[in-house]
Amino acid sequence: MQTIKPHGGKLINREETGAEREELVSRAKAMPRIELNAREVSDLEMITIGTFSPLEGFMGHDDYENVCQHMHLKSGLPWTIPITLSTSKEQADSYREGQEIALYQDTNHLLAVLTLTEKYTYDKEKEAQSVYRTTDNAHPGVAALYQQGEVLLAGTVQVVNHPLNVSFPSYRLTPTQTRAAFAEKKWRRIVAFQTRNPVHRAHEYIQKCAMETVDGLLLHPLVGETKSDDIPADVRMRCYEVLLENYYPKAHTLLSVLPAAMRYAGPREAIFHAIMRKNYGCTHFIVGRDHAGVGNYYGTYDAHYIFDEFDPIALAITPMFFDHSFFCKRCGAMASAKTCPHTSADHVFLSGTKVRDMLQRGEIPPVEFTRPEVAQILIDSMK
């Protein structure tokens, strides 16, 4: 049962198998090689399995410029984050268009072959301002951009091996597999929730509000590269497991991981996250407060407003916008500014710093803020 078409109409698969794979592996030994960093390995995997459909490789100049300046591919399809492969000018000078280049993880693990169609220079500060709305090197996305090489390489990829040491293999469902799972469950309307943090009661509230209008929830934590001070993925996954086990209906939830790297691009990344979940087969996408934000670079609801800049027919996934949620003592329930008439004095609100201090002391935060089972996992992880 098809729920929603992939972005661009076709789910991409760039993995080679059988004799074609063996022949490519053999030829790769004589090719020039590039060792990918963690983000590039992640991007390659996302291209391979169709999460980045309709991309079949790393972006050429026209797509790159259109994405940076207009938030669309040159075809007119919505797209907000450049997906590029960089190298040094010296290395790029040794390549020619049409050449095959072997892409490696670490020193000896061949991942794919890139057929080079184009190499081009770019303005890092211009990209930073367009994509991240800042050129400040303290922004983690900007810092990663500034560390890239001076030349971008474009071309399609043929993938021969999966990445090494993949995390959470039992939860690592491809878009093809999530679509099959939705069909088996007979879900037609599926809402996705993006997270890089443990789910607290405000998250649980907006997820369950959304679930009232759809058939199922895809809880889809991002487990690719994140900031060093973000909670480790293995700890977060234990939190998700205990939460779903105790507080969510199994018939209407699916936990799977997104192996993408975090960009921290705020509004643009909200669109990007929605497009990826569309490729996984979701029809709806939750956009909360400060989605994909970091520091003070974005307004609280900028990630809501950016959806107004896109044709909803072209985007073809329904955003579900939620305000900041909290427990109100007078209402005796979870609420938001849209549903609660009371003052902040009646609201249970804890800053991230206060929560961390409580957890480090082994104290369980109020049940109105977090489920005690989740808090205990976080406390144990800090010992």
C-alpha positions in Angstrom: 0.0 0.0 0.0 1.7 3.2 -1.2 1.2 6.2 1.2 3.2 9.0 -0.5 5.5 9.2 -3.5 9.2 9.8 -2.8 10.6 13.3 -3.4 11.0 13.6 -7.2 8.7 10.5 -7.8 11.3 7.7 -7.5 13.1 6.1 -4.6 16.8 6.0 -5.5 19.0 3.0 -4.8 22.7 3.4 -5.7 24.0 0.0 -4.4 25.6 -2.3 -6.8 25.3 -6.1 -6.4 26.5 -9.3 -8.1 28.9 -9.3 -11.0 28.7 -5.5 -11.5 29.8 -5.0 -7.9 32.7 -7.5 -8.2 33.9 -5.8 -11.4 33.7 -2.4 -9.8 35.6 -3.5 -6.7 38.4 -4.9 -8.9 38.7 -1.8 -11.0 38.7 0.5 -7.9 42.2 -0.8 -6.9 43.7 1.3 -9.7 41.6 4.4 -9.2 42.6 7.6 -7.4 41.1 7.6 -3.9 39.5 9.9 -1.4 39.0 9.1 2.2 35.6 10.5 3.4 35.0 12.1 6.8 32.1 11.1 9.0 29.7 13.5 7.5 30.5 12.5 4.0 30.2 8.8 4.8 26.8 9.5 6.3 25.7 11.6 3.2 26.9 8.8 0.9 24.8 6.3 2.9 21.8 8.6 2.6 22.2 8.8 -1.1 22.7 5.1 -1.4 19.4 4.0 0.3 17.2 6.8 -1.1 16.9 9.0 1.9 18.2 11.8 -0.3 16.1 11.0 -3.3 16.2 12.3 -6.0 20.0 12.7 -5.6 22.1 10.0 -7.2 25.4 11.5 -6.2 27.1 14.7 -5.0 25.7 18.0 -6.3 27.0 19.8 -9.4 27.4 23.5 -9.6 23.9 24.4 -10.8 22.2 22.4 -8.1 24.5 23.7 -5.5 23.9 27.4 -6.4 20.1 26.9 -6.7 20.0 25.2 -3.3 22.1 27.9 -1.6 20.3 30.9 -3.1 16.8 29.6 -3.9 16.3 26.5 -1.7 15.4 24.4 -4.8 17.3 22.1 -7.1 17.8 23.3 -10.7 14.8 21.1 -11.6 12.6 23.3 -9.4 12.2 20.6 -6.7 12.4 21.9 -3.1 15.8 21.3 -1.4 17.5 23.3 1.2 20.9 21.8 2.2 23.9 21.4 -0.2 25.1 17.7 -0.4 28.7 18.0 -1.6 32.0 16.3 -1.6 35.1 18.5 -1.1 38.8 18.1 -1.7 41.9 20.3 -1.8 42.8 22.3 -4.9 45.9 20.3 -5.4 44.0 17.0 -5.3 41.3 18.4 -7.6 43.9 19.5 -10.2 44.9 15.9 -10.6 41.3 14.8 -11.5 39.6 15.1 -14.9 36.0 15.0 -15.7 34.7 11.5 -16.6 37.3 9.9 -14.3 36.3 7.3 -11.7 37.4 8.0 -8.1 37.3 5.4 -5.3 35.7 6.6 -2.1 37.0 5.1 1.1 36.1 5.0 4.8 39.3 5.1 6.8 42.3 3.6 5.0 41.2 0.3 3.6 37.4 0.1 3.4 36.1 0.8 -0.1 32.6 2.3 -0.1 31.8 3.5 -3.6 33.0 4.8 -6.9 32.3 8.3 -8.0 32.1 9.1 -11.7 33.3 12.7 -11.8 31.1 15.0 -13.9 32.3 18.3 -12.6 34.7 20.1 -10.2 34.1 23.7 -9.1 35.1 26.2 -6.6 32.7 27.9 -4.1 32.4 30.6 -1.6 32.3 29.2 1.9 31.2 32.4 3.6 28.4 32.9 1.1 27.2 29.3 1.7 27.4 29.8 5.4 25.3 33.0 5.3 22.7 31.4 3.0 22.3 28.0 4.7 23.1 28.8 8.3 22.2 32.5 8.4 25.6 33.3 10.0 29.3 33.2 9.2 30.2 32.7 12.8 32.7 29.9 13.2 31.2 29.1 16.6 28.2 27.6 14.8 28.9 23.9 14.5 27.5 23.7 10.9 29.6 26.7 9.8 32.7 25.3 11.5 32.3 22.0 9.6 31.8 24.0 6.3 35.0 26.0 6.9 37.0 22.8 7.4 36.1 21.5 3.9 38.4 21.6 1.0 38.4 24.4 -1.6 37.0 22.5 -4.5 33.7 20.5 -4.8 33.5 17.3 -6.8 30.2 16.3 -8.5 29.1 13.0 -9.9 27.0 9.9 -9.5 28.0 7.2 -7.1 28.0 3.4 -7.3 28.1 1.9 -3.9 29.8 -1.5 -3.3 30.0 -1.7 0.5 28.1 -0.5 3.6 29.9 1.7 6.1 31.9 0.1 8.9 30.7 -0.2 12.5 27.1 0.9 11.8 25.1 1.7 15.0 21.8 0.1 15.9 21.5 -2.3 13.0 18.2 -3.7 14.1 16.7 -0.2 14.0 18.5 0.9 10.8 15.5 0.6 8.4 15.9 2.0 4.9 13.1 4.0 3.2 12.1 0.9 1.3 11.8 -1.0 4.6 9.9 1.6 6.5 7.4 1.9 3.6 7.0 -1.9 3.7 6.4 -1.7 7.5 3.8 1.0 7.1 2.0 -1.1 4.4 2.1 -4.2 6.7 0.6 -2.2 9.5 -2.0 -0.7 7.1 -1.0 2.8 8.0 -1.9 5.4 5.4 -1.2 8.6 7.4 2.1 8.5 9.2 3.7 11.3 11.3 7.4 11.5 11.8 9.2 13.0 14.8 12.8 14.1 14.4 14.9 14.1 17.6 18.5 14.3 18.7 17.6 14.5 22.4 15.8 12.2 24.8 12.0 12.6 24.6 10.6 14.5 27.6 6.9 15.1 28.5 6.6 18.1 26.2 7.8 16.0 23.2 5.5 13.2 24.3 2.6 15.5 24.4 3.0 16.9 20.9 3.7 13.4 19.5 0.5 12.1 21.0 -1.5 15.1 19.9 -0.3 14.4 16.3 -1.1 10.7 16.7 -4.7 11.5 17.3 -5.0 12.5 13.7 -3.0 9.8 11.9 -2.5 6.1 11.9 0.9 5.8 13.3 4.1 7.6 14.6 7.6 7.0 13.2 9.9 8.0 16.1 13.0 8.7 14.0 16.0 9.8 16.1 19.0 11.1 14.2 22.1 9.0 15.1 24.7 10.4 12.7 27.3 13.0 13.6 26.2 15.5 16.3 27.8 18.0 18.6 30.2 16.6 21.2 28.0 17.9 24.0 24.8 16.3 22.7 23.7 13.2 24.6 25.2 10.0 23.0 23.0 8.1 20.6 23.2 4.8 22.6 21.9 6.6 25.7 19.1 8.3 23.8 18.1 5.0 22.2 17.7 3.3 25.6 15.4 6.3 26.6 13.3 5.8 23.5 13.0 2.1 24.1 11.8 2.4 27.7 9.4 5.2 26.8 7.8 3.3 23.9 7.6 0.2 26.0 5.7 1.8 28.9 3.8 4.8 27.5 3.0 4.3 23.8 0.7 1.8 22.0 2.8 -0.7 20.1 0.2 -0.9 17.3 0.6 2.7 16.4 4.4 3.4 16.8 7.6 2.4 15.0 11.1 3.2 16.2 13.8 3.5 13.6 17.0 5.5 13.3 18.1 8.1 10.8 21.8 7.8 10.1 22.1 11.3 8.8 24.5 13.9 10.1 23.1 16.9 12.0 23.7 20.3 10.3 22.1 22.6 13.0 20.7 24.7 10.1 17.5 25.6 11.9 14.7 26.5 9.4 16.4 25.1 6.4 17.1 21.8 8.2 13.4 21.6 9.2 12.5 21.5 5.4 15.4 19.0 4.9 14.2 16.8 7.7 10.7 16.8 6.3 11.9 15.8 2.8 13.9 12.9 4.2 10.9 11.6 6.1 8.7 12.0 3.0 11.2 9.6 1.3 10.8 7.2 4.3 7.1 7.2 3.5 5.7 9.6 6.0 2.8 11.9 5.1 3.1 14.3 8.1 6.1 15.8 9.9 6.1 17.4 13.4 7.9 20.8 13.6 8.3 22.0 17.1 10.0 24.9 18.9 13.5 25.9 17.5 13.7 22.8 15.2 17.3 21.9 14.4 18.5 25.0 16.2 21.6 25.8 18.1 22.6 28.7 20.3 20.7 31.9 19.5 21.1 31.9 15.7 17.4 31.3 14.9 14.1 32.6 16.1 11.9 30.3 18.2 9.5 29.6 15.4 11.5 30.4 12.3 11.3 26.7 11.4 7.5 27.1 11.2 7.6 30.2 9.1 9.9 28.9 6.4 7.3 26.4 5.2 5.3 29.4 3.9 8.1 29.9 1.3 7.4 26.6 -0.4 4.6 25.3 -2.6 2.8 22.7 -0.5 2.1 20.6 -3.6 5.8 20.5 -4.5 6.8 19.7 -0.9 4.0 17.1 -0.6 4.4 16.4 3.1 2.2 18.0 5.7 4.0 19.9 8.5 2.3 19.9 11.9 3.4 22.9 13.9 3.5 22.9 17.7 4.2 25.7 20.2 6.3 25.3 23.3 4.5 22.8 25.6 4.6 22.5 29.4 2.7 21.1 32.4 0.3 23.6 33.9 -0.5 23.0 37.6 -3.9 24.8 37.4 -5.0 23.0 34.2 -3.6 19.8 35.7 -2.4 18.7 32.3 0.1 19.3 29.5 -0.7 22.4 27.5 0.7 25.2 25.4 0.1 28.9 25.0 -2.6 28.0 22.5 -4.6 26.0 25.1 -3.6 27.3 28.5 -4.8 30.7 29.9 -2.6 30.7 33.0 0.7 32.5 33.8 4.2 31.0 33.7 4.0 30.8 37.6 1.6 27.9 37.1 3.8 26.1 34.6 6.5 23.5 35.3 9.5 24.7 33.5 13.1 23.5 34.0 16.1 24.8 32.1 18.5 22.4 30.5 21.2 23.4 32.9 18.9 22.8 35.9 17.9 19.4 34.6 21.5 18.4 34.0 22.4 19.5 37.6 19.6 17.4 39.0 20.5 14.3 37.0 24.2 14.6 38.0 23.1 14.7 41.6 21.0 11.5 41.0 17.8 13.4 41.5 14.7 12.5 39.3 13.2 15.7 37.9 9.4 16.2 38.4 7.2 13.6 36.7 5.5 16.5 34.9 8.8 17.2 33.1 10.1 13.7 32.3 9.1 10.1 32.8 11.1 8.6 35.7 12.3 5.7 33.7 13.9 8.0 31.2 15.5 10.1 34.0 17.0 7.0 35.5 18.7 6.0 32.3 20.2 9.5 32.0 21.3 9.4 35.7 23.0 6.1 35.2 24.8 7.3 32.0 26.3 10.2 34.0 27.8 8.1 36.7 
